[in-house]
Amino acid sequence: MRLMQGLVLAALVSSFSSLATTLNDSLTELEISELKTLINSDKRTDKQKQRNKYRHPLETLTFFGVKENHTVVEIWPGGKGGWYRSILEPYIEGTGLYVPVRSSDDFPEPIDKVADNSADRVLVFRAHGFMIYDNPAQAYFDSLYKMLKPGGIFGIVDHRGNEAIPQDPKGENGYVNQSHVIKLAEKAGFVLVDSAEINANAKDTKDYPKGLYSLPPSLRGSMFDSELRKQVLAIGESDRMTLKFTKK
């Protein structure tokens, strides 16, 4: 009995130690300085940098504790000009490993370039398609869980839906309810350790003719409607959840 109790206690101590390590994995002043330089670099386009005010990359990457020596997997980042990729890839290059999982990859099937339990950080930025367009959504979260090391962080920033309205399984308006994301993540085995309002936008009423896509940068449906264009430009980009999960 004592042996069993000792084993259980050791397992709990190990679990809490892993979680504490995750939560205290803060960036150094040098890493923060490097991120600031990259975020405002001339190698990023003016169009990309104009969105910094909506996407808060320094605060977001600091919140997720992304360090230069990490193995970082980004899901559906776009090509070389991908918005977060243009910051993350040069930040990690030479010290850690940046692994883009492209839409052309077999995800959620196992990805050859991402071994199980290999990633320090798995990040999803506005790549919400697999949560609402592709089924079964749970398979994608299960795959994310397998990629991540115990004690690692799964960070997600995405267009936050109206919780008063049940999640549309077809996702026609482009928004995803925060409760829906948490449910899928926790079912996969993730533990929610923190959330932030870094990317919140209280001006976003989420009731536009083209849904999310009425807002910048898409601006659908307002080419010939100057009043609507003025309205959505004043709102800015969407209200976004910023969630941090870990794998015990």
N, C-alpha and C positions, 0 to 999 in steps of 0.2 A: 504493500500500500504506500509506504514512504517513498519507495522507488518510483512508483507511478506519479505521486504528487510532485516529486522532484523533477520528473520529465516534463510534466505539464507546466510547472513553474518556469523551467528553462525555456520551454517553447514560447511562453508568454513574454518573458524577458527579451528573447530574441526578436519577437514580433514588434514589441514596443521600441526596442533599440533601432530596428530597421526603419520604423515610422519616424522616430526622432531624427535619425540621420537624414531622411528625406526632407523633413520640414525645415531643418537647419542648414540645408545645402545652399547657402546664400552666395551671391556673386562677390568677387573681390572688387576693389575700387578700380583696378586695372581692367577687369572684364567689363565693368560698367562703362568705363571710358572708351573701350574698344567698340562696344555696342553703339554708343552715342556717335562715334566717328563714322561707323558703317551706315547708320540710319540716315545720316545727313551727307553721305558720300556723293561726290560728283558722278560716281559710277552707277548710281541709281537715277532713274529719270525724274524730271520735275513732276510728272504725273504721279509717280510712285510717292515722292516726298510730300506732295500736297495732301495725301491721305494719312500721313502720320498723325494729324490732329484728330482723325476719327478712329484710328486703329491702335494708337498708344503702344508702339512696339517695345520701347524701353521698359515701361511699366509691366507690360504683359510678359515679356521674356524674363524679367526679374522675378515676377510672381511665380512663374513656372520653374525658376531656379536653373535656367539653361546655362551650363558652364562650357568653357572652351574645350575641355577634354572629354566631353560626353559623346556617346553615340546617340545621335538624334535622328529619329525617323519622322518624316513629315508626310502625311497622307494627302495625296492629290495636290501638290504644290504648284502645278503648272510647269511650264518649261523653265529654261534658265532665267527668264525674266519674272518668275513667280514672285509675288509680293513679299512674302516672308522669306522665301528662298534667297532672295537677293541680299538679305541680311544674314541669315543663318549659315549659308554655305561658306562665305569668306570668314565668318566669325570662328567656325569650327575647323576649317581647313588647316591641316598640318599638325593639329594637336589631338582633335577628336575625330569623329566620323559622322558625316551628314549623309543620310540615306533617303532619297526621295522615292516614295511609292507612287508611281504614275497611274493615271486612269487606264493606261494600256497594260498594266501588270495584272496578275491573276487574283489580286486581292478581292475577296477575303480568303481565297485559297492561300496556302503557305507561299511566301515569297522567298525565292532562293537567296536573295541578297540580305534577308533579315532572318537570322536564326532565332529560334525560341529563346526567351530569357536573355536577349542580347542588348536591348535598348535601355539607355538611362532615361530617355525622354521619348514619348510618342506624342506628336502634336497634330492637332486638326484645327485648321483655320478656315472657317466659312465653307468647308467642304461637306456640306450637310446632306448631299444627295443620297448617300447610302443609308441615312436614317429615315428618309421618307419616300424615296423613289424606288430604291432597289430592295427586294425582299429575298430572304428574310433579313431584316436589319440586325437582328441579334447575332447573326453569323459574323458580321463585320466587327462588332464589339468583342466577340470571343476571339477573333483573330488579333485584335489590338492587344488584348490581355496576354496572349501567348508571346507576343513580341517583347513585352516589357520585362525587365529584370524585377525580382522582388525588391521592394523599396524604391523602385523607380516611379516616375510621374507620367501619367497620361493627362495632358492639358488640352482643353477644347475651348475655342471661341466660336460662337455661332449665333445666327439670327434668332432672337428670343421671341417666341410666340406669346399670344395672350392666353394665360392660364384659365381664363373664364370660358374659353372655347376649346372643346376637346381636340386633341391632335388629329389633323386631317391625314389619314394614311397615304393619300396621294400627294400631299404637300403642295397643293396648287398655288398657295400664296407665298411659298418659299420660307415660311417661318417654322421653327421647331420649338415646341414647348420644353422648358427647362426640366420639368418633371419627367417628360418622356426620355430625355437624354440620361437623366440620373437613373431611371428605371432600367434602361438597357445596359448602362455601365455596371450597376450593382448586380444585375443578373449574371453578367459575365464574370463577376468576382471582384471588381474594383471597389475601393472604399473611398468615398468622398471625404477629402480632408480639408478643403477650403473652397470658397467662392469669392469673387471680387466683382465690384461694379466699375472696374476700369473702363470697360467698353460699353457702358450703359448709355442710352440716349432717351431721356424722358419725353422728348419731343415726338418720338416715333409713335404714331397712333395705330399703326398696323392695319389700316382699313382702306387702302388705296385701290384704285381700279385695277392695277396690275400687281397687286400685292407688294411684296418686298421689292420687286423689280421696277416699281415706280420711282424708288429712291435712287440717289447716286450710289454707285457709278453707272447703273444701267439706264435710268431715266426713261423707261419705256412708257409710251402712251401720252407723253406730254410735248412731243415735237410740235404739234399744232394747237396746243392748249397752253398759252403763255401764263395763265393764272395758276394752273396746276404745276407748271415747271417752276414758277417762282416759289410756290408753296413747298415743294419737295426739296428744292435747293436750300431753303431756309431751315429745313429739318436736318439735312445732312444724311449720313449713312445710318444704317439700322441700329436699333437697340440690340445689344449683344450680351449674352451670358458669357462668363469666364469661369470655368470650373476646373478644379485640380483634384485628380484622383490618384490613388496609389495602389500598388499590388503588394500584398503582405507576403 
